[in-house]
Amino acid sequence: MSTTTVDRMTRDVHLCGKDLMGMVQLRPKDVGSYAIVPGPKERLDSLVKKMENPVKNFTFMEYNMFTGNINGIRVTAINGGRFAADTAITTEILCNAEVKALIRIGSCGALRKDMKIGDFILTTGCVRGDGVTPYYVDDKFITAPDAAMTQKLGVIAKNLAATAGLTVHEGKVWSTDAILKETKEVVNKVIDQGAVGVDMVSAPFLTIAQTYKIPAVSILAISDNLITGQMGFINPDYYMAEGMLIQMAMELVKQLEGK
């Protein structure tokens, strides 16, 4: 009679954030005090063009990290992922690199009729529908951005948005991994939980930052509206809003440093 041996893992974890830093040869002294985190590479490229003397920290898979200066303030920028899983990877790298604060500039769908393409949602909390955060926190954990940074960013965002006739809305953002299963049954349930927008990133980004006790904020440009069915991915207002997100993040960094 044959017997089967079942191997068991004895190490605490297979791979951690510090291991990721080692893989990309990144040290805490290589990054800035603040990290601005757009999703797509195209938005990162636009941000890097506005930095003084940017230096590439690394390229790993589809991620690129640069560190440079904004008004003499050392800042790191990375395209931080489009989905929960890759966002967790880049957020872990940033947190283990000991950045002082994290600023997410992303996009989202709207969950209210009065929200226009190109408007913004300033994230005040999250409804977690992603598959990453359950491995970090339990169901009772309340995911939230840093209150002081959010207040500062709100003032900056509203002033800039007003110049273009756009509105900054505030509220919870629902993060989901199933973009093609945003059915009315699912969507109405998260609306009942207070969500005003939907993305795939804010919950893992903010939750992981909280576990490391690093202040973080998230502001998003509205690309589509689930209530009206409007799609705005080629709308000029959306692209204008993307550019304004970069301005908002840069101004927040200056204010945080008292400049």
C-alpha positions, 0 to 999 in steps of 0.5 A, a space after each residue: 500500500 502506498 502512502 502520500 506525503 503532504 508538504 506543509 509550509 513552515 515559513 510565515 510568508 512566502 513573499 513580503 513587501 520588503 522582498 519586493 523592494 529587494 527584487 526591484 533594488 529599491 531602498 528607502 533613501 531612493 524615494 521621496 517623502 511623498 508618492 503620487 500614484 496614478 493608474 495608467 502609464 500615460 498619466 504617469 508620463 504626464 506627471 513625470 514631465 512636470 517634475 524637476 530632474 526625474 530619475 527612474 527608480 525601476 521598471 518592473 513588469 508594467 510598473 515604472 517608478 520615478 523620483 524627482 522634485 516638485 518645487 524643491 520637494 522630493 516626490 516619487 511617482 509610480 503607475 500604481 496599478 489598475 486593479 486590486 491585485 497589482 495595486 496591492 503590489 505597488 502600495 506594498 512597495 511604497 509603504 515598505 520604502 517608508 514614504 511619508 504620504 500617498 496620493 492616489 489620482 485615479 478614475 471611477 464610475 459615478 453612482 448618482 445622476 447629478 454627477 457629470 463626466 469630468 467631475 471628481 469624487 473625493 474619497 471619504 471611505 470605501 465599500 470593499 468589494 475587492 478580493 485583496 483586502 479580506 487578506 489584510 483586514 476583517 469585515 469590521 475594519 473601516 477603510 478611510 483616507 487620512 482626514 487632514 489630508 483629505 480636507 486639504 485636498 478637498 479645498 484644492 480640488 474644489 478651487 481648481 475644478 471651479 475654474 473649469 465648471 466641474 464639481 467635486 463630489 465627496 463620498 464612499 467609493 466601492 472597489 470591485 474586481 468584477 467590472 463586467 458584473 456591475 449588475 443592478 442588484 449588486 450596484 443598488 446594494 452598494 449604493 444602499 451602503 453609501 457608495 457614490 462611485 465605483 473603481 477597482 483600486 481605492 479600497 486596497 490602496 487605502 486599506 494597505 496604507 492604513 495597515 502601515 499607518 501611512 496617511 493616504 488620500 484618493 481623488 478620482 475623475 469620473 469617466 462614466 455613470 452607471 445610473 445614466 449609462 453614460 460613457 465618457 472615456 473619449 469625452 474631452 472633459 474627462 481628459 481635462 479632468 485627468 490633467 487637473 488631477 495631477 495639478 491637485 496632487 502637486 498642489 497638495 504636496 506643496 501645501 503639506 510642505 508649507 510651500 
